[in-house]
Amino acid sequence: MDAVREVTDAAYHHYIARIGIRPAPMDADHAAGIAAGHVYVAGTPVSGVVVLVPGGDHLFLDSIAVHPRARGTGLGRLLLGFADAHARRLGLPEIRLYTNALMWENQELYPRYGYEFTERRVDGVYDRFHYRKRLAPHAP
């Protein structure tokens, strides 16, 4: 669990000054996510974390974090691909996620990987852009 927190904190820390609050993934209950089987890690040492929560008709990509030491290595792309594959394994046709309105890098990134913007919504102190990716089923 310490590695999950370390990667998450390192990946999101630089956003605190920009958005004025700690990003939600930094305060997530990582132990509960791990116990529920929603947390997946990559790298040795752990350099990437993705939190995937199955919903009734979609997979929710709750958080994706790449440690700064691994930026530019393709690890984020690998984690997004893992999310696609995981959703398909679960028979879920769609992935949903949201990102803070001030995390503009993500607003450029997600559409490049097939995500479409669905809405902007304020959830408490968070101003969020919501996205979805509809998955084509793999041929047998």
N, C-alpha and C positions, 0 to 999 in steps of 0.2 A: 504494500500500500504506500510506503514511503516514496517509492520510485514514481508511482502514479501522481502523487501530490507534487513531487519535485518537477516533473515534466510539465504538468498542468500549470503550476505557478510560474515556471520559467517562460512558458509559451505565452501566457496571458498578462504577465506583469506590466509590460510596456504599455498596455492599454489603460491602466489606471489613470494616469495623468490626462489622457485624451478624453475619456468618457466621464471622469470625475468620481467613479466608484469602482469597486472591485468587480471584475467580470464574474458572472454567476458560477462558471466552472471552478473558479478558485475556492469557492465556499461550498462546493458540492460535498455530499457525504460519500466519499470514495469507498469507504469500507462497505457501505450498504450496496453500492453499485457493483463492487467486486463480488460480494456475497450473492447478489441476484444474478450474476453471470452476464452483466451488461458491459463490463470493462474489458477491452482487448488491448494488448501492448505489443510493441514491435521494437526490435533492436537489443543489442547486448553491449553496453548497458542499455536499459530501456530509454528510448529516445522518442517514441511516439505512443500516443494513447488515443483511442477512440471509444466513445461510450455510445452504445446502440441499444435502444429500448423498443422492443416490438409493441406495436399498437394493434388494434383490431384489424385495420385495413392498410397499415403502413409501418415502416420502420422509422423511428425517430432518431436522428443523429443528434444526440444531446450535446456532444462535445468532441472536438478533434484538436489535438495538441501535438505539436512537434517541437522538441527542445531546440533552442537556438543553435546548439552545436551541430544539429542535423539538418538545418535549413538548406535548401538547394540541392538536396540529395535525392529527391523524388519520394521521400518517405510519406509526405502528405498525400501525394497521388496514389501511393500504394494503399494507404489507409482508406481513401475514398473508394478505391476499387474493392477493398475488402468489404466495405459497407454494402456496395452493390451486390457482391456475391452472397453476403450474409442474408440480405433481403430476399434474394432469389431462393436460397436454401430454405428459408422460412415460408416461401410461397407468397411473399408480400410484393405487390406490384408497384409500390411507391416508397420513396424515402422523403422524409420531411425534415427540415431544420430551420433554425433562425439564427440571425447574427445581429449584433448591435448596429444601429444605424450609423454609428461613428467608426465602425470597423470597415472602412471603405475598401480595403484590400480584399476582404471576403466578398464584397458585392461585385468585384471584378472577377474573382476566382471561381465562385460557384457556377455562374453561367457557362464558363469554359468547360465545365465537367457535366453539363447537361441539366443543371438545375434552373428552374424558372421562378422568377419572383411571383409571389401570390398576393402578398399584402404587407402593409406596414401597420404595426399595432404597438401600443404602449401597454406593457405589462408591469404594473407597479412603477418602479424607478427605471425600468429598462425600455428603451425605444428600440423596437426590433423590426427587422426585415425578415419576412418568412419566405421560404423557398420550398419547392418540391421537385423531385425527379421521378418521372414515370419510367419504369423499367420494362423494356421489351422482354418477353419470356425467351429463355434460351431454347434453341431447338434441341430435341432429344438426340 
